[in-house]
């Protein structure tokens, strides 16, 4: 087991990793920018190192500073969390060159799945069903048009090296395609330094279903059920739940088995998430995230498996925590990502939290690094915290969610709490009848209200 882990992240995920380390008896090192000097994970870690000014490129993305922090403190492993350097294959390789363990997948798998075109090819080779689309990047406009006609409109133009909705445009008709290609390519170049784009069939009302996987790097792998992440705004997840309200146990076992087998064949190491669009009973691979996900607590609540703790254990050479047959889906869980944003315009609202009261009670969990008097800086994402609830079934889970949302207090900044209070009472949500475009349609026609 590791003796000391440097946590190369900030906010709630840094605190989440710190808690897992403490339960394993591992010493921790918090790194922070000058803007995060008073962060909770900095206060609780065994040691802390300032790695630069507020800008991410000068601190949390500054690899030489992170290496220096490891050397100063004697850390023997680095946990990247999510975001920042968590899916940077070169970072993993540099750590290995300095005899430091990267708590994450093998660099080759990070690189492979980070390229959306190669990821799709790999998925097909491994027997994972994929969305109909181009086999690779689309070049001249005539090639793109021919491929789009073969797939059938509408089509989705996507950045090969991207994610998070950037470099992604829908072409409803042939007349839209050239503009969509140009816009997506320019966005991809600006965001990722790679203008390559490819085409996929645009599904009209799919669900976003993702399968959580865990591999030991030696040919052993498990799936831990699914999360339904269909409530999205601008391709960013807002509300996640598991199990999906529409997936049968048979469908779960089928797609989960496919994913676990693929990870066994890859000899995948650590946690990962294979994401699908699901429509008319069919799954279509869209991407794989080679890191811990923001929404991982949903899976922890319904499987009673600590994913971050297992991620650390397996990175240290440990075995999988159980067999596939021993994994049971227990009840239902929902997570809401509470951001410091205006609930109607989604304009960021940095500032000082003047009053903070987290909800409690049976089946209620808050993953947050904020506290009363904490200043939410303007330099990073606006996440205040994640509210996760669990119940014996979905109706009980929704009732518990409404109770917890009514109880939580976050004053001093605007938050998206009013939106979630409204969503938790919407008939479509209560019935589980929604898709990936539902939330944007809802917001366009009916602004959130308290």
C-alpha positions as a Markdown table, in Angstrom:
| # | Residue | x | y | z |
|---|---|---|---|---|
| 1 | Unk | 0.0 | 0.0 | 0.0 |
| 2 | Unk | 1.1 | 3.6 | -0.6 |
| 3 | Unk | 2.6 | 5.5 | 2.3 |
| 4 | Unk | 1.7 | 9.1 | 1.2 |
| 5 | Unk | -0.6 | 10.3 | -1.6 |
| 6 | Unk | -0.5 | 13.7 | -3.2 |
| 7 | Unk | -4.0 | 14.9 | -4.2 |
| 8 | Unk | -3.6 | 16.8 | -7.4 |
| 9 | Unk | -7.0 | 18.4 | -7.3 |
| 10 | Unk | -9.3 | 20.8 | -5.4 |
| 11 | Unk | -12.8 | 21.1 | -4.0 |
| 12 | Unk | -15.1 | 18.3 | -3.1 |
| 13 | Unk | -13.2 | 15.6 | -5.0 |
| 14 | Unk | -10.0 | 16.5 | -3.2 |
| 15 | Unk | -11.9 | 16.1 | 0.1 |
| 16 | Unk | -13.4 | 12.9 | -1.1 |
| 17 | Unk | -10.0 | 11.4 | -1.9 |
| 18 | Unk | -8.6 | 12.6 | 1.4 |
| 19 | Unk | -11.4 | 10.7 | 3.3 |
| 20 | Unk | -10.6 | 7.5 | 1.5 |
| 21 | Unk | -6.9 | 7.9 | 2.3 |
| 22 | Unk | -7.6 | 8.4 | 5.9 |
| 23 | Unk | -9.7 | 5.2 | 6.1 |
| 24 | Unk | -6.8 | 3.3 | 4.5 |
| 25 | Unk | -4.3 | 4.9 | 6.9 |
| 26 | Unk | -2.4 | 6.7 | 4.2 |
| 27 | Unk | -0.8 | 10.1 | 4.8 |
| 28 | Unk | -2.1 | 12.9 | 2.5 |
| 29 | Unk | -0.6 | 15.9 | 0.8 |
| 30 | Unk | -2.9 | 18.7 | -0.4 |
| 31 | Unk | -1.8 | 21.0 | -3.2 |
| 32 | Unk | -3.5 | 24.3 | -3.7 |
| 33 | Unk | -3.4 | 27.6 | -5.6 |
| 34 | Unk | -3.2 | 30.9 | -3.7 |
| 35 | Unk | -7.0 | 31.2 | -4.2 |
| 36 | Unk | -7.5 | 27.9 | -2.3 |
| 37 | Unk | -5.3 | 28.5 | 0.7 |
| 38 | Unk | -8.4 | 28.2 | 3.0 |
| 39 | Unk | -9.9 | 25.2 | 1.3 |
| 40 | Unk | -11.2 | 22.4 | 3.5 |
| 41 | Unk | -9.0 | 19.7 | 2.1 |
| 42 | Unk | -6.0 | 21.9 | 2.8 |
| 43 | Unk | -7.0 | 22.3 | 6.4 |
| 44 | Unk | -7.5 | 18.5 | 6.9 |
| 45 | Unk | -4.5 | 17.1 | 5.0 |
| 46 | Unk | -1.4 | 16.0 | 6.8 |
| 47 | Unk | 0.7 | 18.4 | 4.7 |
| 48 | Unk | 0.0 | 21.1 | 2.1 |
| 49 | Unk | 2.0 | 22.8 | -0.6 |
| 50 | Unk | 1.1 | 25.9 | -2.5 |
| 51 | Unk | 1.7 | 25.2 | -6.2 |
| 52 | Unk | 1.0 | 28.6 | -7.8 |
| 53 | Unk | -1.4 | 31.5 | -8.5 |
| 54 | Unk | -5.1 | 31.1 | -9.1 |
| 55 | Unk | -5.0 | 30.3 | -12.9 |
| 56 | Unk | -5.2 | 26.6 | -13.4 |
| 57 | Unk | -2.4 | 26.5 | -16.0 |
| 58 | Unk | -0.1 | 28.0 | -13.4 |
| 59 | Unk | -1.2 | 25.7 | -10.5 |
| 60 | Unk | -3.4 | 22.6 | -10.9 |
| 61 | Unk | -2.2 | 22.0 | -14.5 |
| 62 | Unk | 1.5 | 22.8 | -13.7 |
| 63 | Unk | 3.2 | 19.5 | -13.9 |
| 64 | Unk | 6.7 | 20.7 | -12.7 |
| 65 | Unk | 5.1 | 22.3 | -9.6 |
| 66 | Unk | 3.3 | 19.0 | -8.8 |
| 67 | Unk | 6.5 | 17.0 | -9.2 |
| 68 | Unk | 8.3 | 19.4 | -6.9 |
| 69 | Unk | 5.5 | 19.0 | -4.3 |
| 70 | Unk | 5.9 | 15.3 | -4.5 |
| 71 | Unk | 9.7 | 15.6 | -4.0 |
| 72 | Unk | 9.3 | 18.0 | -1.1 |
| 73 | Unk | 6.8 | 15.9 | 0.8 |
| 74 | Unk | 8.1 | 12.4 | -0.2 |
| 75 | Unk | 4.7 | 11.4 | -1.7 |
| 76 | Unk | 4.9 | 8.0 | -3.5 |
| 77 | Unk | 1.6 | 8.3 | -5.5 |
| 78 | Unk | -0.6 | 10.9 | -7.0 |
| 79 | Unk | -4.4 | 10.9 | -7.2 |
| 80 | Unk | -5.7 | 13.2 | -10.0 |
| 81 | Unk | -9.4 | 13.1 | -9.1 |
| 82 | Unk | -11.5 | 14.3 | -12.1 |
| 83 | Unk | -10.8 | 17.1 | -14.5 |
| 84 | Unk | -7.4 | 18.9 | -14.6 |
| 85 | Unk | -4.8 | 16.2 | -15.3 |
| 86 | Unk | -6.9 | 13.1 | -14.6 |
| 87 | Unk | -7.1 | 12.0 | -18.3 |
| 88 | Unk | -3.6 | 13.3 | -19.3 |
| 89 | Unk | -1.6 | 10.3 | -20.5 |
| 90 | Unk | 1.6 | 12.3 | -20.6 |
| 91 | Unk | 1.2 | 13.2 | -17.0 |
| 92 | Unk | 0.8 | 9.5 | -16.1 |
| 93 | Unk | 4.0 | 8.7 | -18.0 |
| 94 | Unk | 6.0 | 11.6 | -16.4 |
| 95 | Unk | 5.0 | 10.4 | -12.9 |
| 96 | Unk | 6.2 | 6.9 | -13.8 |
| 97 | Unk | 9.5 | 8.3 | -15.1 |
| 98 | Unk | 9.9 | 9.8 | -11.6 |
| 99 | Unk | 9.0 | 6.6 | -9.8 |
| 100 | Unk | 5.6 | 7.9 | -8.7 |
| 101 | Unk | 2.4 | 6.0 | -9.1 |
| 102 | Unk | -0.5 | 7.5 | -11.0 |
| 103 | Unk | -3.7 | 6.4 | -9.4 |
| 104 | Unk | -5.6 | 5.8 | -12.6 |
| 105 | Unk | -5.5 | 3.7 | -15.7 |
| 106 | Unk | -2.5 | 2.8 | -17.8 |
| 107 | Unk | -1.3 | 5.7 | -20.0 |
| 108 | Unk | -2.0 | 3.7 | -23.2 |
| 109 | Unk | -5.7 | 3.4 | -22.2 |
| 110 | Unk | -6.0 | 7.0 | -21.3 |
| 111 | Unk | -4.6 | 8.0 | -24.7 |
| 112 | Unk | -6.7 | 5.5 | -26.6 |
| 113 | Unk | -10.0 | 6.5 | -25.0 |
| 114 | Unk | -9.1 | 10.2 | -25.1 |
| 115 | Unk | -9.3 | 10.1 | -28.9 |
| 116 | Unk | -13.0 | 9.7 | -29.6 |
| 117 | Unk | -12.4 | 8.2 | -33.1 |
| 118 | Unk | -9.9 | 5.6 | -31.8 |
| 119 | Unk | -12.2 | 5.0 | -28.8 |
| 120 | Unk | -15.1 | 4.2 | -31.2 |
| 121 | Unk | -12.9 | 1.9 | -33.3 |
| 122 | Unk | -11.7 | 0.1 | -30.1 |
| 123 | Unk | -15.3 | -0.3 | -28.8 |
| 124 | Unk | -16.3 | -1.9 | -32.1 |
| 125 | Unk | -13.4 | -4.3 | -31.9 |
| 126 | Unk | -14.2 | -5.2 | -28.3 |
| 127 | Unk | -17.9 | -6.0 | -29.2 |
| 128 | Unk | -19.4 | -2.8 | -27.7 |
| 129 | Unk | -22.3 | -1.5 | -29.8 |
| 130 | Unk | -21.6 | 2.0 | -31.3 |
| 131 | Unk | -23.7 | 4.8 | -32.8 |
| 132 | Unk | -23.8 | 4.7 | -36.7 |
| 133 | Unk | -21.3 | 7.2 | -38.0 |
| 134 | Unk | -18.0 | 7.9 | -39.8 |
| 135 | Unk | -15.2 | 5.4 | -39.3 |
| 136 | Unk | -12.8 | 8.3 | -38.7 |
| 137 | Unk | -12.4 | 12.0 | -39.0 |
| 138 | Unk | -14.2 | 13.6 | -41.9 |
| 139 | Unk | -12.1 | 15.4 | -44.4 |
| 140 | Unk | -13.2 | 17.3 | -47.5 |
| 141 | Unk | -16.8 | 18.6 | -47.4 |
| 142 | Unk | -17.9 | 16.2 | -50.1 |
| 143 | Unk | -16.8 | 13.2 | -48.0 |
| 144 | Unk | -18.7 | 14.6 | -45.0 |
| 145 | Unk | -21.9 | 15.1 | -47.1 |
| 146 | Unk | -21.7 | 11.6 | -48.6 |
| 147 | Unk | -21.2 | 10.0 | -45.1 |
| 148 | Unk | -24.1 | 12.1 | -43.7 |
| 149 | Unk | -26.4 | 11.0 | -46.4 |
| 150 | Unk | -25.5 | 7.4 | -45.8 |
| 151 | Unk | -26.1 | 7.8 | -42.0 |
| 152 | Unk | -29.3 | 9.8 | -42.5 |
| 153 | Unk | -30.1 | 13.3 | -41.2 |
| 154 | Unk | -30.0 | 14.7 | -38.5 |
| 155 | Unk | -26.3 | 14.0 | -37.8 |
| 156 | Unk | -24.1 | 15.1 | -35.0 |
| 157 | Unk | -20.6 | 16.7 | -35.7 |
| 158 | Unk | -18.3 | 15.9 | -32.8 |
| 159 | Unk | -14.7 | 16.9 | -31.9 |
| 160 | Unk | -12.4 | 13.9 | -32.1 |
| 161 | Unk | -10.3 | 15.0 | -29.1 |
| 162 | Unk | -13.1 | 16.7 | -27.1 |
| 163 | Unk | -15.8 | 16.4 | -24.5 |
| 164 | Unk | -18.2 | 18.4 | -22.4 |
| 165 | Unk | -20.2 | 19.6 | -25.3 |
| 166 | Unk | -17.4 | 21.6 | -26.9 |
| 167 | Unk | -16.9 | 21.0 | -30.6 |
| 168 | Unk | -20.3 | 19.4 | -30.9 |
| 169 | Unk | -23.0 | 20.6 | -33.4 |
| 170 | Unk | -26.2 | 19.2 | -34.8 |
| 171 | Unk | -26.9 | 19.4 | -38.6 |
| 172 | Unk | -30.6 | 18.8 | -39.1 |
| 173 | Unk | -30.4 | 19.0 | -42.9 |
| 174 | Unk | -27.9 | 19.0 | -45.7 |
| 175 | Unk | -28.0 | 22.8 | -45.7 |
| 176 | Unk | -26.9 | 22.8 | -42.0 |
| 177 | Unk | -23.9 | 20.5 | -42.5 |
| 178 | Unk | -21.2 | 22.8 | -43.8 |
| 179 | Unk | -21.8 | 25.4 | -41.1 |
| 180 | Unk | -21.9 | 22.7 | -38.4 |
| 181 | Unk | -18.6 | 21.2 | -39.7 |
| 182 | Unk | -16.9 | 24.6 | -39.7 |
| 183 | Unk | -18.2 | 25.7 | -36.3 |
| 184 | Unk | -17.4 | 22.4 | -34.6 |
| 185 | Unk | -14.0 | 22.2 | -36.1 |
| 186 | Unk | -13.1 | 25.8 | -35.0 |
| 187 | Unk | -14.4 | 25.1 | -31.5 |
| 188 | Unk | -12.4 | 21.9 | -31.3 |
| 189 | Unk | -9.3 | 23.6 | -32.4 |
| 190 | Unk | -9.7 | 26.4 | -29.8 |
| 191 | Unk | -10.6 | 24.1 | -26.9 |
| 192 | Unk | -8.4 | 21.0 | -27.6 |
| 193 | Unk | -5.8 | 22.1 | -30.1 |
| 194 | Unk | -7.1 | 19.5 | -32.6 |
| 195 | Unk | -9.6 | 20.5 | -35.3 |
| 196 | Unk | -10.5 | 16.9 | -36.2 |
| 197 | Unk | -14.2 | 16.1 | -36.2 |
| 198 | Unk | -16.3 | 13.1 | -37.0 |
| 199 | Unk | -20.0 | 12.3 | -37.7 |
| 200 | Unk | -22.6 | 10.3 | -35.8 |
| 201 | Unk | -26.3 | 9.6 | -36.2 |
| 202 | Unk | -28.2 | 12.1 | -34.1 |
| 203 | Unk | -30.7 | 10.2 | -32.0 |
| 204 | Unk | -33.9 | 12.2 | -31.3 |
| 205 | Unk | -34.9 | 11.2 | -27.8 |
| 206 | Unk | -32.3 | 8.9 | -26.3 |
| 207 | Unk | -31.4 | 8.4 | -22.7 |
| 208 | Unk | -27.8 | 8.8 | -21.5 |
| 209 | Unk | -26.8 | 5.6 | -19.7 |
| 210 | Unk | -23.4 | 4.9 | -18.3 |
| 211 | Unk | -21.9 | 1.7 | -17.0 |
| 212 | Unk | -19.4 | 1.8 | -14.1 |
| 213 | Unk | -16.5 | -0.6 | -14.5 |
| 214 | Unk | -13.6 | -1.6 | -12.3 |
| 215 | Unk | -10.5 | -3.5 | -13.5 |
| 216 | Unk | -7.4 | -4.9 | -11.8 |
| 217 | Unk | -5.1 | -4.4 | -14.8 |
| 218 | Unk | -4.5 | -8.2 | -15.0 |
| 219 | Unk | -7.6 | -9.3 | -16.9 |
| 220 | Unk | -10.1 | -9.1 | -14.1 |
| 221 | Unk | -13.0 | -6.7 | -14.4 |
| 222 | Unk | -16.5 | -6.0 | -13.0 |
| 223 | Unk | -19.4 | -3.8 | -13.8 |
| 224 | Unk | -21.3 | -2.1 | -11.0 |
| 225 | Unk | -24.6 | -1.3 | -12.8 |
| 226 | Unk | -25.6 | 1.8 | -14.5 |
| 227 | Unk | -26.3 | 5.5 | -13.9 |
| 228 | Unk | -28.9 | 7.4 | -15.9 |
| 229 | Unk | -27.5 | 10.9 | -16.7 |
| 230 | Unk | -30.2 | 12.0 | -19.1 |
| 231 | Unk | -31.0 | 15.4 | -17.5 |
| 232 | Unk | -28.4 | 17.6 | -19.1 |
| 233 | Unk | -27.9 | 21.2 | -20.0 |
| 234 | Unk | -25.6 | 22.0 | -23.0 |
| 235 | Unk | -24.3 | 18.4 | -22.7 |
| 236 | Unk | -23.4 | 18.9 | -19.1 |
| 237 | Unk | -25.0 | 16.5 | -16.6 |
| 238 | Unk | -27.2 | 18.1 | -13.9 |
| 239 | Unk | -29.0 | 15.2 | -12.3 |
| 240 | Unk | -27.9 | 11.5 | -12.1 |
| 241 | Unk | -29.6 | 8.5 | -10.8 |
| 242 | Unk | -29.2 | 4.8 | -10.5 |
| 243 | Unk | -30.5 | 2.4 | -11.5 |
| 244 | Unk | -32.1 | 3.9 | -14.6 |
| 245 | Unk | -35.9 | 4.2 | -14.3 |
| 246 | Unk | -36.3 | 2.5 | -17.8 |
| 247 | Unk | -33.7 | -0.2 | -17.8 |
| 248 | Unk | -34.7 | -3.8 | -17.0 |
| 249 | Unk | -32.5 | -6.2 | -15.0 |
| 250 | Unk | -32.0 | -8.2 | -18.2 |
| 251 | Unk | -30.8 | -5.2 | -20.2 |
| 252 | Unk | -28.5 | -4.1 | -17.3 |
| 253 | Unk | -26.9 | -7.6 | -17.2 |
| 254 | Unk | -26.6 | -7.7 | -20.9 |
| 255 | Unk | -24.8 | -4.4 | -21.4 |
| 256 | Unk | -22.9 | -4.7 | -18.2 |
| 257 | Unk | -21.6 | -8.1 | -19.2 |
| 258 | Unk | -20.4 | -6.6 | -22.6 |
| 259 | Unk | -18.6 | -3.8 | -20.8 |
| 260 | Unk | -17.0 | -6.1 | -18.2 |
| 261 | Unk | -15.8 | -8.5 | -20.9 |
| 262 | Unk | -14.3 | -5.6 | -22.9 |
| 263 | Unk | -12.4 | -4.3 | -19.8 |
| 264 | Unk | -11.1 | -7.9 | -19.2 |
| 265 | Unk | -9.8 | -8.0 | -22.8 |
| 266 | Unk | -8.2 | -4.6 | -22.5 |
| 267 | Unk | -6.7 | -5.5 | -19.1 |
| 268 | Unk | -8.0 | -2.2 | -17.9 |
| 269 | Unk | -6.7 | -0.8 | -14.6 |
| 270 | Unk | -8.9 | 1.1 | -12.0 |
| 271 | Unk | -12.2 | 2.7 | -12.4 |
| 272 | Unk | -13.8 | 3.8 | -15.6 |
| 273 | Unk | -17.2 | 4.7 | -17.1 |
| 274 | Unk | -18.5 | 3.5 | -20.5 |
| 275 | Unk | -21.2 | 5.9 | -21.7 |
| 276 | Unk | -24.0 | 5.1 | -24.1 |
| 277 | Unk | -27.0 | 6.6 | -25.7 |
| 278 | Unk | -30.0 | 4.3 | -25.3 |
| 279 | Unk | -33.1 | 4.4 | -27.6 |
| 280 | Unk | -35.7 | 1.8 | -28.5 |
| 281 | Unk | -34.0 | -0.9 | -26.5 |
| 282 | Unk | -30.6 | -0.4 | -28.1 |
| 283 | Unk | -27.3 | 0.8 | -26.6 |
| 284 | Unk | -24.9 | 3.0 | -28.6 |
| 285 | Unk | -21.4 | 3.7 | -27.3 |
| 286 | Unk | -20.4 | 7.4 | -27.3 |
| 287 | Unk | -17.2 | 7.5 | -25.1 |
| 288 | Unk | -15.3 | 6.1 | -22.2 |
| 289 | Unk | -14.1 | 8.2 | -19.3 |
| 290 | Unk | -10.9 | 6.8 | -17.8 |
| 291 | Unk | -11.2 | 8.4 | -14.3 |
| 292 | Unk | -13.5 | 8.6 | -11.3 |
| 293 | Unk | -16.7 | 10.4 | -12.3 |
| 294 | Unk | -18.4 | 13.3 | -10.6 |
| 295 | Unk | -21.5 | 11.2 | -10.2 |
| 296 | Unk | -19.7 | 8.1 | -8.7 |
| 297 | Unk | -21.6 | 8.5 | -5.3 |
| 298 | Unk | -24.7 | 7.2 | -7.0 |
| 299 | Unk | -23.0 | 3.8 | -7.7 |
| 300 | Unk | -21.5 | 3.8 | -4.2 |
| 301 | Unk | -25.0 | 4.2 | -2.6 |
| 302 | Unk | -26.6 | 1.4 | -4.6 |
| 303 | Unk | -23.7 | -1.1 | -4.4 |
| 304 | Unk | -22.2 | -0.2 | -1.0 |
| 305 | Unk | -18.7 | -0.2 | -2.6 |
| 306 | Unk | -16.3 | 2.7 | -2.0 |
| 307 | Unk | -15.1 | 3.4 | -5.5 |
| 308 | Unk | -12.3 | 5.8 | -4.5 |
| 309 | Unk | -11.0 | 3.5 | -1.8 |
| 310 | Unk | -11.0 | 0.6 | -4.3 |
| 311 | Unk | -9.4 | 2.8 | -6.9 |
| 312 | Unk | -6.5 | 3.4 | -4.5 |
| 313 | Unk | -6.2 | -0.3 | -3.4 |
| 314 | Unk | -6.2 | -1.6 | -7.0 |
| 315 | Unk | -3.6 | 1.0 | -8.0 |
| 316 | Unk | -1.4 | -0.4 | -5.2 |
| 317 | Unk | -1.7 | -3.9 | -6.7 |
| 318 | Unk | -4.7 | -5.1 | -4.8 |
| 319 | Unk | -7.4 | -7.5 | -6.1 |
| 320 | Unk | -11.0 | -6.7 | -7.1 |
| 321 | Unk | -13.2 | -6.3 | -4.0 |
| 322 | Unk | -15.7 | -9.1 | -5.0 |
| 323 | Unk | -16.9 | -11.2 | -7.8 |
| 324 | Unk | -19.6 | -10.1 | -10.3 |
| 325 | Unk | -22.1 | -12.4 | -8.6 |
| 326 | Unk | -21.6 | -10.8 | -5.3 |
| 327 | Unk | -22.6 | -7.3 | -6.6 |
| 328 | Unk | -26.2 | -6.4 | -5.8 |
| 329 | Unk | -28.1 | -3.3 | -6.7 |
| 330 | Unk | -29.7 | -2.0 | -3.5 |
| 331 | Unk | -32.5 | 0.5 | -3.7 |
| 332 | Unk | -32.3 | 3.7 | -5.7 |
| 333 | Unk | -30.1 | 6.8 | -5.5 |
| 334 | Unk | -30.2 | 10.3 | -7.1 |
| 335 | Unk | -27.5 | 13.0 | -7.2 |
| 336 | Unk | -28.1 | 16.7 | -7.8 |
| 337 | Unk | -25.1 | 18.9 | -8.7 |
| 338 | Unk | -25.6 | 22.1 | -6.8 |
| 339 | Unk | -23.7 | 25.0 | -8.5 |
| 340 | Unk | -23.2 | 28.6 | -7.5 |
| 341 | Unk | -25.1 | 29.8 | -10.5 |
| 342 | Unk | -28.3 | 31.7 | -11.3 |
| 343 | Unk | -31.0 | 29.0 | -11.6 |
| 344 | Unk | -32.5 | 30.5 | -14.7 |
| 345 | Unk | -29.6 | 32.1 | -16.6 |
| 346 | Unk | -26.9 | 29.8 | -15.2 |
| 347 | Unk | -24.6 | 32.8 | -14.8 |
| 348 | Unk | -21.8 | 32.0 | -12.3 |
| 349 | Unk | -22.2 | 33.5 | -8.8 |
| 350 | Unk | -18.9 | 33.5 | -7.0 |
| 351 | Unk | -18.8 | 35.0 | -3.5 |
| 352 | Unk | -18.9 | 34.3 | 0.2 |
| 353 | Unk | -21.3 | 31.7 | 1.7 |
| 354 | Unk | -22.9 | 33.6 | 4.6 |
| 355 | Unk | -25.2 | 30.8 | 5.8 |
| 356 | Unk | -24.7 | 27.1 | 5.2 |
| 357 | Unk | -26.8 | 24.2 | 6.6 |
| 358 | Unk | -26.5 | 20.8 | 5.0 |
| 359 | Unk | -29.4 | 18.4 | 5.2 |
| 360 | Unk | -29.2 | 15.2 | 7.2 |
| 361 | Unk | -31.1 | 12.1 | 8.1 |
| 362 | Unk | -31.3 | 8.6 | 6.9 |
| 363 | Unk | -30.1 | 8.1 | 3.3 |
| 364 | Unk | -28.8 | 11.6 | 2.8 |
| 365 | Unk | -25.3 | 12.4 | 1.8 |
| 366 | Unk | -23.5 | 15.7 | 0.9 |
| 367 | Unk | -20.2 | 15.7 | -0.9 |
| 368 | Unk | -19.0 | 19.3 | -0.5 |
| 369 | Unk | -16.0 | 21.2 | 0.5 |
| 370 | Unk | -17.8 | 24.4 | 1.4 |
| 371 | Unk | -18.5 | 25.8 | 4.8 |
| 372 | Unk | -20.0 | 29.0 | 6.3 |
| 373 | Unk | -17.7 | 31.9 | 5.5 |
| 374 | Unk | -16.1 | 30.0 | 2.5 |
| 375 | Unk | -15.4 | 32.1 | -0.5 |
| 376 | Unk | -16.2 | 30.5 | -3.8 |
| 377 | Unk | -13.5 | 31.7 | -6.2 |
| 378 | Unk | -14.3 | 32.8 | -9.7 |
| 379 | Unk | -11.4 | 30.9 | -11.3 |
| 380 | Unk | -12.8 | 27.3 | -11.3 |
| 381 | Unk | -16.0 | 25.4 | -11.7 |
| 382 | Unk | -18.9 | 26.7 | -9.7 |
| 383 | Unk | -19.8 | 23.4 | -7.8 |
| 384 | Unk | -21.1 | 24.0 | -4.3 |
| 385 | Unk | -21.6 | 20.4 | -3.6 |
| 386 | Unk | -23.4 | 17.2 | -4.6 |
| 387 | Unk | -26.6 | 16.2 | -2.8 |
| 388 | Unk | -27.0 | 12.4 | -2.9 |
| 389 | Unk | -30.0 | 10.6 | -1.5 |
| 390 | Unk | -30.8 | 6.9 | -1.3 |
| 391 | Unk | -34.1 | 5.1 | -0.7 |
| 392 | Unk | -35.5 | 1.5 | -0.8 |
| 393 | Unk | -37.1 | 2.4 | -4.2 |
| 394 | Unk | -37.4 | 5.3 | -6.5 |
| 395 | Unk | -40.6 | 6.9 | -5.0 |
| 396 | Unk | -39.0 | 6.8 | -1.5 |
| 397 | Unk | -35.8 | 8.3 | -3.0 |
| 398 | Unk | -37.7 | 11.1 | -4.6 |
| 399 | Unk | -39.6 | 11.9 | -1.4 |
| 400 | Unk | -36.3 | 11.9 | 0.5 |
| 401 | Unk | -34.7 | 14.2 | -2.2 |
| 402 | Unk | -37.6 | 16.7 | -1.9 |
| 403 | Unk | -37.2 | 16.7 | 1.9 |
| 404 | Unk | -33.4 | 17.2 | 1.7 |
| 405 | Unk | -33.7 | 20.0 | -0.9 |
| 406 | Unk | -36.2 | 21.9 | 1.3 |
| 407 | Unk | -33.8 | 21.5 | 4.2 |
| 408 | Unk | -30.5 | 22.6 | 2.7 |
| 409 | Unk | -29.5 | 26.3 | 3.2 |
| 410 | Unk | -26.9 | 28.0 | 1.1 |
| 411 | Unk | -27.0 | 31.8 | 1.4 |
| 412 | Unk | -24.7 | 34.6 | 0.1 |
| 413 | Unk | -24.5 | 33.3 | -3.5 |
| 414 | Unk | -27.1 | 32.3 | -6.0 |
| 415 | Unk | -27.4 | 28.5 | -6.5 |
| 416 | Unk | -29.3 | 26.1 | -8.7 |
| 417 | Unk | -31.3 | 24.8 | -5.7 |
| 418 | Unk | -34.6 | 26.3 | -6.9 |
| 419 | Unk | -34.2 | 24.4 | -10.2 |
| 420 | Unk | -33.8 | 21.1 | -8.4 |
| 421 | Unk | -36.7 | 21.8 | -6.0 |
| 422 | Unk | -38.9 | 22.4 | -9.1 |
| 423 | Unk | -37.5 | 19.3 | -11.0 |
| 424 | Unk | -38.1 | 17.0 | -8.0 |
| 425 | Unk | -41.9 | 17.9 | -8.3 |
| 426 | Unk | -42.2 | 17.6 | -12.1 |
| 427 | Unk | -44.6 | 14.8 | -13.2 |
| 428 | Unk | -42.2 | 13.7 | -16.0 |
| 429 | Unk | -39.3 | 13.4 | -13.6 |
| 430 | Unk | -41.5 | 11.6 | -11.0 |
| 431 | Unk | -42.6 | 9.1 | -13.7 |
| 432 | Unk | -39.0 | 8.8 | -15.1 |
| 433 | Unk | -40.2 | 9.9 | -18.5 |
| 434 | Unk | -37.4 | 12.1 | -19.8 |
| 435 | Unk | -34.5 | 12.1 | -22.3 |
| 436 | Unk | -31.3 | 14.0 | -23.0 |
| 437 | Unk | -33.1 | 17.0 | -24.5 |
| 438 | Unk | -35.9 | 17.2 | -21.9 |
| 439 | Unk | -34.2 | 19.7 | -19.5 |
| 440 | Unk | -33.3 | 22.2 | -22.2 |
| 441 | Unk | -36.8 | 22.0 | -23.5 |
| 442 | Unk | -38.2 | 22.5 | -20.0 |
| 443 | Unk | -35.9 | 25.5 | -19.4 |
| 444 | Unk | -36.8 | 27.1 | -22.7 |
| 445 | Unk | -40.5 | 26.8 | -21.9 |
| 446 | Unk | -40.7 | 27.1 | -18.2 |
| 447 | Unk | -38.1 | 28.9 | -16.1 |
| 448 | Unk | -37.2 | 27.3 | -12.8 |
| 449 | Unk | -39.0 | 28.6 | -9.7 |
| 450 | Unk | -38.8 | 28.1 | -6.1 |
